[in-house]
Amino acid sequence: MLGGGTAGSMAAIAAARTGARTLVVEKYGYLGGLMSLGMHMLGSLDGDGYWALGGYGRELLLDLVDSGYATRPDVDSLFGALNAQDPEALKLHVLRMAADAGVEFLFHSVLVGATATDGQVSSISVANKAGIEELRARTFVDCSGDADLVARVGGEFTAGRDGDGLMQPVSNIFKVSGVDLAATWDYLEAHPQDRTAPQGWSGEAYSMDYIRNTPGVHFLAFHQLIKAAKSAGDFSIPRHSLGIYTFPDRDDVGINLTRVHGIDGTNPRDVSRGEVLTQLQTLESIDFLRKYVPGFETCYLVSAPHQLGVRETRHIVGSYTLTRQDVMDGRDFDDQVGRGAYPLDIHDVAPGERVLGQQVEGGGITLWKLAHSYGIPLRALIPNGLRNVTVGGRCISADHEAAGSVRGQAVCMVTGHAAGTIAAIGAKEDSPVGELAPDAVRQVLREQSAVLERTDRAV
């Protein structure tokens, strides 16, 4: 199991519970990956209130709800559905799930090589404090986020947008405390122009009743304040609005405001540049919050992320590639192994470019909520040219636009669960993963409470 992030943690739990001896290789000292940055979870339900998240992802979410570390998911007029979760508690709860399942851990280790013959991967090499270690397995799951294993052993992949390879920008999500949200809500009530639905979004803007009374509300706002700060020379970040993540009865909030274009998340020099720029933007963001946003006058930084937030790099090429139309139509497939409902969410790839058919300025987001979840075919989780590798997470086989939905946390949990189960079945049967009977795989997933059909209504 390469990667123990959002997808990889679910893949490891699924593989172990399916009966395979499972080792997860993770570069940090915990599981959860970008789920630990404090962003809210979108897409556990679709916009009509049907579950898309099932299996071990839903088990984790409901465990957090029962423990007081998450809010129950509910439908939302802009995002389709959302819930809040405490990222620090999440890391511990998902680790407990994995340990209880019998997962073995190799933390603080990174992939540095792999050996494959005729599409059969025999081993991977990882680097850690002990040096270089070779690991052998019958099947491998690539949940690196960047399809690192697939790329190293010759599997097919694309990178970014068709034609020019442009990728979504990177960001740095941080948290501040000491926030008086009542003052923030009062400002928004008095200035409705600063809480209108952003340009390029489907859905209806929030009412103040919704903002004041929704546990864990998440919203984008303050575009007029940002405009004023730019005019005064106090704001240079290429963003038009400020994203805020709240949690009930707390004065700490997550902030989504930083942005850097033109970063290839598989290029160490680019990633280093992105880390430096977004961290410096964090300081600028705090100055902006204190000076311009009511309720944030005395806020202070309480956490910064463990790594840069990369939205897009490689996409594997499977025998089926999910498309924007599949996502928007809520399409079903005969071999689907899960469902997705995270909005079609594409941050402006660059100033002056076109996103979903419309020219963008570079500082915005195009976001279309999904009223109806879509199926995720098994074929999109198996890279062409490889016999014993499955893939989960944002790098599954999807085009640039569909990947705007596939990359969401809830969808990554779904594809990670499926990838781990498929790999475990392949190992047990000593069979190429692409030759497994889809119906047999789907039956195992159903027994694991995965959601394959849109029949389970939550609200």
Secondary structure as UniProt FT lines:
FT   HELIX           6..17
FT   TURN            18..19
FT   STRAND          23..26
FT   HELIX           33..37
FT   STRAND          41..42
FT   TURN            47..48
FT   STRAND          50..51
FT   HELIX           55..66
FT   TURN            67..68
FT   STRAND          74..76
FT   TURN            77..79
FT   STRAND          80..83
FT   HELIX           87..101
FT   STRAND          104..107
FT   STRAND          110..117
FT   TURN            118..119
FT   STRAND          120..128
FT   TURN            129..130
FT   STRAND          131..136
FT   STRAND          140..142
FT   HELIX           148..152
FT   TURN            153..154
FT   STRAND          157..159
FT   TURN            162..164
FT   STRAND          170..171
FT   STRAND          174..177
FT   HELIX           181..190
FT   HELIX           192..194
FT   TURN            199..200
FT   HELIX           208..213
FT   TURN            215..216
FT   STRAND          218..221
FT   HELIX           223..231
FT   TURN            232..233
FT   STRAND          242..245
FT   TURN            248..249
FT   STRAND          253..256
FT   TURN            265..266
FT   HELIX           268..292
FT   TURN            294..295
FT   TURN            297..298
FT   STRAND          300..303
FT   STRAND          314..316
FT   HELIX           324..329
FT   TURN            334..335
FT   STRAND          336..340
FT   STRAND          344..347
FT   TURN            351..352
FT   STRAND          354..355
FT   TURN            356..357
FT   STRAND          358..359
FT   STRAND          365..368
FT   STRAND          374..377
FT   HELIX           378..381
FT   TURN            384..385
FT   STRAND          389..391
FT   TURN            394..395
FT   TURN            400..402
FT   HELIX           403..406
FT   HELIX           409..429
FT   HELIX           433..435
FT   HELIX           438..447
FT   TURN            448..449
//
